[in-house]
Amino acid sequence: MGHVGQRRLLGPFSVAPIGFGAMRLTGPNVFGPPRDRRQAIRVLREAVARGANHIDTAQFYGPNVVNELIRAALYPYPRELIIVSKVGARRDRSGAVLADDEPHQLRRAIEANLRTLDVEALPVVNLRLMRNAEPDAHFDDQLGAMIAARDDGLINSIGLSNISRAHLLRALQVTAIACVQNLFHVTNRGAQPVLDECTQRGIAFVPFGSLGFGATATAIQPPLRVGGSPLNAATSLVSGAANTVAWYTGEAGSGPARASSTARVDQTATIQYGVRANEQAIRSALQSVAAYAAVTTLPASPNATALVSALNQRVATSLTPQGSQQSVADIETDLATAQVAMKDVSARQSQAQITLQNLVDQTETISSDQVATEILALQTRLQASYQTTSMLSQLTLVKYLPVG
């Protein structure tokens, strides 16, 4: 993961952009204890050591497993650690996930989280919806239970999970929402309307399953088998639904890709720095890489060397822009130009700041006596100028004509 840098706001809390989802610290199928408890504790400590100060958990993970591991690994908790739990579900003895979302059950689950984690209050607790229904009176009652828990000091902020945009809008009518946690990854973008609404309102969107869930990672838009030569079309979506290489198409909006993200850097300059994964240069590069994954060779095959050589030649040809075809270098140049423009503006603004600061410094060092002297001198010069102007206005050409 590496050390995490830039921070993001999750409600009132500052967190690293990459958090740690603790659900998989349990046994198989998120049920029961881990196979290696000591390893699970080491993973938690390493995640925090590498900068992940946002941990996602729930009392029903295990159940009653993950929160206990978090306490064993990290208590007393670092001051900047933000533990976010969720309520609304439970596990039965068989491991099935069931709704546990009546108002009194939500309160009971919050209190169970507090006991297991050994804290007096949690930074954020997400209300996890288990019913596939539009916002209704039951949802309002659930929100009421969450608000009561916040008002009683058990939680600092309220989050939502597994919701629709309609749920978010309904909730915002009665309370602030710190974050939304929904399923969202490269082939399942069903929560895009929720993400858009969160972005517009400045609400943290925390995707779960962002890398997919094993074999279901591409269930929404299954990757398709290569339709034939040339191999540089290995990622083209053709007919059929068998296995093949999948790649991220990204946002496929219209208009220039650079214009998809802009920033006003001063009153006269706006830079464009947008990039889309479906730009021709990126598509070609990904397709060429996918071609390697789409072909297998057997070491014992007499044609293996020739096949790999031909594949290398085709990939090299695909990666070489033809004529006016866009290249990755073109994208780099566009972004470098934007970066240079931003640096120029920054330098210009820094120079303006220095100039203005010098003026302020000079003004602050001038004494009142010096200002009075300068004003009197200016007054004297103005009076002399007025007298000269008055004399000149009385002159006429007649006074200089010869007398005949």
Order of alpha helices (4+ residues) and beta strands (2+ residues): beta-beta-beta-alpha-beta-alpha-beta-beta-beta-alpha-beta-alpha-beta-alpha-beta-alpha-beta-beta-beta-alpha-alpha-alpha-alpha
